[in-house]
Amino acid sequence: MGILTSHQLTKRFGGLIALSQLDLDVAERSIHSIIGPNGAGKTTYFNCVTGFYRAEEGRTFFNGQAIDTLTPDRITHLGTARTYQNIRLFANMTCLENILVGMHPHLKSSWVGAILGTPRTRQDEEQAHTEALRLLQFVGLRGKGDFLARNLPYGEQRRLEIARALASRPKLLLLDEPTAGMNPRESLDTMAFIRRLRDELGITILLIEHNMRVVMGISEIVTVLDFGEKIAEGPPEQIRSDPRVIEAYLGTRRVAGVGA
Amino acid sequence: MRTDRGSWGKVISGGLIFGGAAAFVSLAGMVEALGVREIVIGVIDLGRLLLLLIGLGAGYQAARRGIGGALTALARGLLAGAAAGVGLSALLVLASVVNLRGMFINASPTLLEIISFGRGTAGVPLVIAAGAVAGALGAVATLLPGAVRGPLGAGVTVTIVVGLFQELLQIILQEGGIRSAIRQFIFVPEGLPPRGALGVFLVVLVVSAVWRSRQPVVRGWILKRPPPQQRLVRLLGLLLAVAVALLLPLAGGLFISQVLVLVGLYTLMGLGLNLEVGFAGLLDLGFVAFFAIGAYTVGLLTSTGQYGIAHWSFWAAMPVALVVSLIAGFLFGLPILRIRGDYLAIATLGFGEIIRLLALSEALRPWFGGSQGVLFVPKPIIGGFEFSGPAQIYYITLASSVLIAFVAARLRDSRLGRAWMAMREDEDVAEAMGINLVNVKLLAYGIGGAFAGMGGAIFAVLLGSIFPHSFSLLISINVLALIIVGGMGSLPGVVVGSLFLVGLPELLREFSDFRFLVYGAALIIMMQVKPEGLWPAAMVRRELHKEEPVGVVAEEPAAVERVEA
């Protein structure tokens, strides 16, 4: 059993079945992609895992613990973090503050301590600042700590969002279209960066991606969803030639590069 | 693209709107009532000044929006001012044809005399000309370089303020050698004479101009000092501020003290609501409830009257009031945890009313005194010194405000403060960041409520009696308005906001009939001209970090084309 496991997960919106009896198993320290045409249920799955949606049937385990009934903040405390398809930074806060918010789960200072300015609180804050600056550097945003997040260019906003997710020291990182809106060059950089996260920090990566070059380039396992059902799963080479996958994508007549 | 003709049409219609505004304030009775207060004896009174300002405003806005050179701007201002004059003249013409008084009680002969410079309908050309001149002056204001406009504006503003508050200033400057010398130099017993006005204007003009040219030098000099000396300068500035704050009631007398206490109480409430609305983004229209809870807690615990339950001293009761309003905040937050946005405003509105009605209710009368209220709340005493009146209670208010502002600043920069801001920005993402929304929301309501409870506690001893009708919805609205005017999320903004929206109207009490008219107009103008508030929160940050680019335009994610699509 992997770090993240779902059994027979079903999510309905009224009459629409967004996820249908989905079984998914993400191995620890793997890079796992979920692909599929629009409306296949990829982001819905992310939302179920992170606690935004409650699945009607089925169960999901993280690190062996059932997380179906937990609130999003509890699930984050267990060691998951995510980014969003359409970047959702705290736009009017600085880059540094964004990352500090990301550290929330493992900062321990209380509000009374903050009012009194206890040595513990100060020490906690100082360490957090140091770590936040280190994270900024890690994602290549050194010296931009005091910029408002909304003033960053698009690509840097994406990286800041990842830095914010990393700040909670996750074991599992869910990336929702990390290369959306990037040119091929930037996509390549992002691929290398994602690989580094896994290799250097040992983080398991689960990503949704439309860019087939990225998917085929970095994934170890690819899961293909269509209308909420898993239609194929396996290493990239196998998925590439799977007739059911090709069929699912046929509506757009393009296998490599099904966009928005 | 606007055509040239359309643009001129806009200038005229804009001017006419200002003229309409002038006619409106005249018919509302403001011009006549404010005319009682002379700003500069024999030159201008507050009512005429108001009309003049409207003319200036017409020219200013017309000139500012236009494209083209200085002459075009001047012409636009002139035209807009003249149009405003035409708008006001319409009132004169109308008044000569029909009897306006049947409908507008304020359309008195005196008013028409003021507007028409005492000439009736024959004054129409004069009104239009005056409007044009005022409009042109307003246009000139947009053309002047900042180095000239700043000192000029400061000079005019201070002169107006000195003229407006001449009575008060004369009282303050009554005694003592140097003080009475200043008074004799500026004032005559009846008010501010032209000679004094000119003197004040020139002094302020020169001081302001000198300061403007020297300020960068001084600042540079300070910044070049080693840090300990910089800290010393800051400390000296702080000490100066403290000294001024401590001496204000002594210099200003009873009336000023009363106003200052009121400003202080609103500051306390503002700090609390700012924590909820400004920091955490939780709109609250029932904020007065916490103020009431604080007041009633102290009242019931200390009162020597029939509803008093403990006869405690104020100092023992105040912490209890804090805790009670903190808990009230938690309880208040519980049912509305899942409500967002507009619905939250309505729900909180209800809560404020519930508390007031509970205090008023007959059923609870044996405990809270119903509409008769809780009487005989003793004044605080410390080591034989009685805080007997506003001048003394002011110091309690000041100390509490400073303390609460300090606490608010600490919280803002803490983990909890960041969690609040994250929640304000995006509640869902904040939750996904591991922030327990229930906890941080309840803490925002609780701590914010405790701040207001402290204000309520002081309010109870200030009045010595508590009545339910003191805790109307209007107070919640006032507090919300003052933090908006001061600047959402800004701590100094709260003080500035309460000085402007509470202090100023108190000082101009005799015009209280128009209080809400002015209030509303001020809010609208504020939102149009300076929506970020008088002292916005980000300013401090920008000062601290000069490298932050101001002009960088945010790139909209949606605007970026997907490469793969």
Interface residues (C-beta under 8 A of the other chain):
Chain A: T50 G51 F52 T71 P72 D73 T76 H77 R82 Y84 N86 I87 R88 F90 A91 N92 M93 T94 E97 L100 V101 G102 H104 P105 L107 S109 W111 A114 I115 G117 T121 D124 E125 D146 F147 L148 R150 N151 L152 P153 Y154 Q157 R164 S168 A180 G181 M182 N183 P184 S187 H210 N211 G257 V258 G259 A260
Chain B: V407 R410 L411 D413 S414 R415 L416 G417 R418 A419 M421 A422 E425 D426 D428 V429 A430 E431 A432 M433 G434 I435 N436 L437 L443 I447 R541 H545 E547 E548 P549 V552 A554 E555 P557 A558 V560 E561 R562 V563 E564 A565
